[in-house]
Every structure is written in structure tokens, then in C-alpha cells.
Amino acid sequence: MTGAARGLGKAMALALLGDGHRVILSATDRAALNDVISESGAGPDRAVAMPADLSAEGAAEKLADDASSVFGPIDALVNNAGIGPDRLTSDYLNRPFNFWDAHLALARTFYFVNALSPTLLAARLAPTMVERGWGRIVGNTTSLDTMLRMSLYGGSKAGQEAEIAAMAYNLAGTGVTANAIIPGGATASRMTDNVGLPREDVFPASIMAGPIRFLISDASNGFSGRRMLAIRWKDDLPVDEAAAKASDAIAWTGFGAQGVHPKSTATMFRRD
């Protein structure tokens, strides 16, 4: 799990460790990762901190390789690491970022961390999942309205979700699933703190626990190409019913006109 040191990643990591999974936790802050492991009570046979800076070229591939050497081949990848709009301005609520303020270094960082590195991690780890006939790829993206209104942040998260949709298409029938998970609303994290949202006005990070438990479990066999909204998850429902009520088609497959394609590509682009 990337981005496991704080906020949503910490909540998901604690949920999975609480269920007995072995988890490799990654983020840039080793001390914070160790704090999460200490809080979980898991020993070194189940939890390992592996710091990585996913804005660096080659870091995603190295992390995938290093992680695979700890407990053996990786069964599930949770791409949670990301940088948010708080990196664009120091006062986003009152001074939103406009696309014309973008420059190459800033755009590269957002797309590298939020879209490219998650894709490269999945590309590195998916083949062994396919070989074993079971695996999970989960990416934390963002709400559609955020994608449409926040330059760089929204666009890079949209890019990741489009890649997850392609992964689900490529992985159909292999036993490996690919899904997006999103809070579905502003949720307590360092990002929301930094943009000035009071904790009492946002959802708790714990809303991510139920959905990630489902997505990483055998209960989600065959559940792929979906976007899970954590705010809709109901712990009092059977998991399959909770998943159906909390999820929708991934990306934008339910919106807008579809492309018109030549007959030679009809199979590739058909809508199921």
C-alpha cells in the first residue's frame, strides 16, 4: 500500500492489518510508517515499512521489486499515494489554482505521482498475479466533479482512473481485478487540513475501511472495473449488497456519447 503513513492510507492499512493481512506500507516518511505499524500491533512478519518517493524516476519499479522480495509475490496493490491541491496554492479555498498557472515541473510532479507511478507499479506487479490466477489492483482516485474543476490534481487523478479502467479490461477472466476507490466527499487527511477544511466539516478517514476490506478479499472475486464510493458503504449490509450499493461503473462509461468506431475495432470498443 502506497501513501500508507497518514489519512486515508493509514485507515486502510490499519483495516487490512486488523484483518490479518501481511502489508508492505510505503510513503516518504519512515517514522510515520513505523507509527502506523506500531499502532496496528502487527509484528515484522506481517508489516514492513518501505519508504519511497514516487515522484522520482524509477522509484515505482524499484518499490515493486523490493516489495516482492519481502513476503514473496504481491497479491494486492493499493495505489493510495498522491499529492493534492494543497501543493498548488497555500490558500486553495480562497485562491484556487488556474490551469494557466501550470508549468512543466509542477505538471510533471502531479502526473508522475498521481497517474504514472500507480500505472507503473501495477504494470510491474500484475504479471505474477495473472500467473497465479488471483490478484487485486485498487487505486484511490477522486470524485468526478473534482476531476472537472481542479487542474493538475483532477486531471492526474482522472488519468489514473482511465488506466484502471483499461487494466480491468485487459485483466478480464484472469482472476485479477482492478477497481477505483474514492471517499466520495472531503475526508479527513493532511490534504484537507492544508486547504483549510475543518475536521468537523469532513468525513472521517475510517470510512475507507469497509470498502478496502471487501476489495482485497475473496468476496470481491469477479468484481472489477468499478468505482467504489466509501461514503455509500454500509457495514450492516451483506458485503455483496454493500458493494453493489456503494459502487458504479468506473470512469465515465455512463456519461456522454460514445465514440463511433470502424467495424474492425467493434469488439475492442463494444459496451457490455
N, C-alpha and C positions, 0 to 999 in steps of 0.2 A: 504494500500500500504506500503510495506516494502522498506527500503532504500530510503525514500522519502525526505531526507534532502538536497541532492545535486545532481548535474549532471543529469543523465537520469531520476532518480526517481523524482527529483524536477520538471523537464519538464513535466513528465506525470501527476504528482499531480496537477500542475497548469492548465493543459489542462482539466482534469476532473472537478476540482473545477470551472473552467471557464464555463463548460457546465452545471453547477448547481447540480452536484452530491454531495452527502454527503460523505466525505472521512475521514477515520482514517489514519493518517500519522504516520509511525513508522520508527525509526532509533535509533542509540545510542546517538545522540546529541539533547537534548531537545531544546536548544537555536536555533539551526539551523532549527529544525522543526517549531518552532514558527515564525522564519523569513519567511519561506515559506508561512505559513498561513497568516501572515501579508501582504505579497506581493500579495497574492490572493485576499485579501479584504473580504474573507469569515468569517462569524461570527461563534460563538461556536455551533450554530445549524446545521452547515454544515461541520465544520473542527475541528478535535481534534487531538492533538499531544499525542502519546503514545510511549514513549521511550522503547526500548527492545534491549537486546544483544542476538542475535540468535546463538551465539557460546556457550551459556550456556545450559546445560541440563534442560529440562522442560520449557525453555523460549518460544518456539514456541506454545506449548499447552496453556500456560498462556496468551500469546498475543491473541490467537484465542478466548479464553473465555472472556477476558477483552474487546476485541473489540466488541464482540457480545452483550455486556451489555450496549453499548453506544446508538446506534440508533436502536437496535434490530438485528435480524438475518442478517448476512452478505450476500449480493447478489453477490459480486465480490471480488476476491482475486488477487492482483498483487504482485507476488513474485519478487521483484527487488533487495532486499538486497544481497550483495555479497562482497567477498574480492577478489582482483585481483593480478596479477603477481607482482605488486609493493610491495606486502608483502613478496615476496620471495627473492629479492635482491634489494639493493639500487640503482643499475645501470643496470636494466634489458636489455636495448638495447645493452650494451657493454659486460655485463657479464650475459648471460641468465642462468636460473636455469636448472640444470640437474637432472634427476629423482633420481640419486644415492645420491643426497644431501638431499633427503627427510628423515624425521624422524617422529615418531609416533605423537608427539604433533602437528607438522605442518600439517601433512596429516589429522589428526582429525579435526583441525580447518577449513581447506578448505572444506572438505566433509560435515562437520556439517553445516556450513553457506551456502554453495553453493548448496547442494543437500539434506541433511537430513531435515533441518529445513523447507525448502519450501514444501517438501513432507508431513511433519507432520502438517503444517498449513493447507494444502489442505485436508488432511485426517480428520482433526478436523471440518472443515467448510463445506465440501461437502455434508454430510448427510442432513442438513437442506435445502441446495439448492435443492437437489433432491426431498425432501418432497414438496417444493413449486413449482417445475417444471420449475425453471429458475435459472441460475447461470453462473458465469464466473470464470475460473481459468486461469491466464496468468502468465507465468514465463519468466524472462529475462535470456536467456542462452548466447550462443556465436557462432561465425562462426565456421564452420566445420574445416577449416584449423587451427584455434586456438585450437580447441579440440585435434587435432592430433599433435600439436607441443609444447604445453605448459603443462608440467607435473604439476599435482595437480590442477592448475586452469582449464585447459582444460578438464581434466578427471572429475572433480567435476561438471562442467557445463554440460558435456555430460551425467553424471548421472542424473542431474535434467531433462534434455530433454527426456531421456528414460522414466523417471517416468511420465512426462506429456503425453507422447505417450500412456502409459498404462492407465492413467486417462481417456484420450479421448476414449479409447476402452471400459473401464468399464462404462463410462457415456453415451454411445451412446443411443439415444432415450429418455433420461431423461429430456431434455431441458437445461442441464448444459453442457457447452463447456469447453475444455481445449486446450490451444494453447501456443506455444512459440513465444516470440518476441525478436528480436535481432536488433541492429543497422545496421549490415551488413558491418561495417567498423569502424575504430578507430573514436571515438566520444568524444567530449569534456567532461571531467569528472576529478575528483580527481585522478583516476587511470592513465589516460593518461598523466595528468600533472606530476605525480610522476615517471613515466617511462621515462620522458624527451621528450614527443612529443609536439612540438609547437602547440598552438591553431590554427594557420593558416594552419596547415597540417592535421587537423582532421575535421570531420563533427560537426555541432552544435548539442547540445542536443535536440534542438527543433524538430529534425526530428522524434522524438518518438511521438509527439502529435497526428498527424493524425491517425496512426495505433492504438494507445491505445483508442482513442475515438471510433473507429469502433469496436474494440474487446469487449468493455464494453457496447455496445449499442444493441438495439433490431435488428439493421441492420445485426448483426452477428449471428442471430438465425440459427442454423444448421451448422455454420462454426466451425469446430472442428478438432483436430489432424493436425494442420497446423503450419508451422513456418513462421512468418511474418518478412520480411526484411524491416526495416524502410527506408533505402536509396532508395528503389524502389517505395515507396508510392507517389502517385501523387494527390495532393489536388484538381486539376482541373478536375479529373475524377469522375463519379458517384461512390459512395463508394463500391458497389459490384464489379465494374470493377477494381477499385483501389486495392481492396483486392485480387482479382484473380491475378493481375499482380505482386503484391508485395509478394505473398506467394508461398510456395511449401510444399510438404509432410513433416511432422515432422520427426525429427531424420534422420535415414539413410535408410528409406524404398525404396529409389530409387537407392541405391548403393549396389553392391556386390551380391554374391549368397545368396539365402535364405536357411534356414535350411531345412533338409529333416526330416519330422515328421511322426510318425506312424498314421495309419488311425484313431485311437481313438482320436487323437488330431487335426484332419484335420480342423474341424470347428474353433477351437481356433486360429489356425495359418494360416488360409487362407488369401490370399492377395485379397483385394477388388479392 
